[in-house]
């Protein structure tokens, strides 16, 4: 249930609707809202996954900072992880195409 700035009541479980009605002040939270909106506009779904995934990344980053890592090290690690995931997805795509062509 969300009540917007015009006191209009929304009862929904749609993350995109909820995000659109929020008045966000924190810069990191604004980035999450922008990411969710971009996902919704580009794909038409997945705003909830985008927010949840980003939240987990931030939560893990907070724990790494508490362990003594510098934010630039965390960013570097996340960047390397994105690169590895891209390589793996390309590998899966090639395997899938080989499988489809062999049928």
C-alpha positions as CSV (number, residue, x, y, z in Angstrom):
1,X,0.0,0.0,0.0
2,X,1.4,3.4,-1.0
3,X,0.1,6.9,-0.4
4,X,1.6,9.4,-2.8
5,X,2.2,13.1,-2.3
6,X,-1.4,13.9,-3.5
7,X,-2.7,11.5,-0.8
8,X,-3.8,9.0,-3.4
9,X,-3.9,5.5,-2.2
10,X,-2.3,2.7,-4.3
11,X,-2.7,-1.0,-3.4
12,X,-0.2,-2.9,-5.6
13,X,2.5,-5.5,-5.6
14,X,4.0,-4.0,-8.8
15,X,7.5,-2.7,-8.0
16,X,7.5,-0.3,-10.9
17,X,4.3,1.4,-9.6
18,X,5.6,1.6,-6.1
19,X,9.0,3.0,-7.3
20,X,7.2,5.6,-9.5
21,X,5.3,7.0,-6.5
22,X,8.3,7.2,-4.1
23,X,9.9,10.6,-3.2
24,X,13.5,9.6,-2.9
25,X,16.2,11.9,-1.3
26,X,19.2,9.7,-0.9
27,X,21.5,9.7,-4.0
28,X,22.1,5.9,-4.0
29,X,18.4,5.2,-3.6
30,X,17.8,7.6,-6.6
31,X,20.2,5.5,-8.7
32,X,18.2,2.3,-7.7
33,X,15.0,4.0,-8.8
34,X,16.5,5.1,-12.1
35,X,17.8,1.5,-12.7
36,X,14.4,0.1,-12.0
37,X,12.6,2.6,-14.3
38,X,15.1,1.9,-17.1
39,X,14.6,-1.9,-16.7
40,X,10.8,-1.4,-16.8
41,X,11.0,0.9,-19.9
42,X,13.5,-1.3,-21.7
43,X,12.1,-4.8,-20.9
44,X,8.7,-4.1,-19.5
45,X,9.4,-6.1,-16.4
46,X,12.0,-6.9,-13.8
47,X,11.9,-3.7,-11.7
48,X,11.7,-5.9,-8.5
49,X,14.6,-8.0,-9.5
50,X,16.7,-4.9,-10.4
51,X,16.0,-3.3,-7.0
52,X,16.6,-6.6,-5.1
53,X,19.8,-7.4,-6.9
54,X,21.2,-3.9,-6.5
55,X,20.3,-4.0,-2.9
56,X,22.2,-7.2,-2.4
57,X,25.3,-5.8,-4.1
58,X,25.1,-2.7,-1.9
59,X,24.7,-4.9,1.2
60,X,27.7,-7.0,0.3
61,X,29.7,-3.9,-0.5
62,X,28.9,-2.5,3.0
63,X,30.2,-5.7,4.6
64,X,33.4,-5.6,2.5
65,X,33.9,-2.0,3.6
66,X,33.5,-3.1,7.2
67,X,36.2,-5.7,6.6
68,X,38.6,-2.9,5.5
69,X,38.4,-2.9,1.7
70,X,38.4,0.4,0.0
71,X,35.4,1.3,-2.2
72,X,37.6,1.4,-5.3
73,X,38.7,-2.2,-4.6
74,X,35.0,-3.2,-4.4
75,X,34.2,-1.5,-7.6
76,X,37.2,-3.2,-9.3
77,X,36.0,-6.5,-8.1
78,X,32.4,-5.9,-9.2
79,X,33.7,-4.8,-12.6
80,X,35.8,-8.0,-13.0
81,X,32.7,-10.0,-12.0
82,X,30.6,-8.3,-14.7
83,X,33.3,-9.2,-17.2
84,X,33.4,-12.8,-16.2
85,X,29.6,-13.1,-16.3
86,X,29.7,-11.6,-19.9
87,X,32.3,-14.2,-20.9
88,X,30.2,-17.0,-19.4
89,X,27.0,-15.8,-21.1
90,X,28.8,-15.7,-24.4
91,X,30.1,-19.3,-23.8
92,X,26.5,-20.4,-23.0
93,X,25.2,-18.7,-26.1
94,X,27.8,-20.5,-28.3
95,X,26.9,-23.8,-26.7
96,X,23.2,-23.2,-27.2
97,X,23.7,-22.3,-30.9
98,X,25.8,-25.4,-31.4
99,X,23.1,-27.5,-29.8
100,X,20.3,-25.9,-31.9
101,X,22.3,-26.4,-35.1
102,X,22.9,-30.0,-34.3
103,X,19.2,-30.8,-34.1
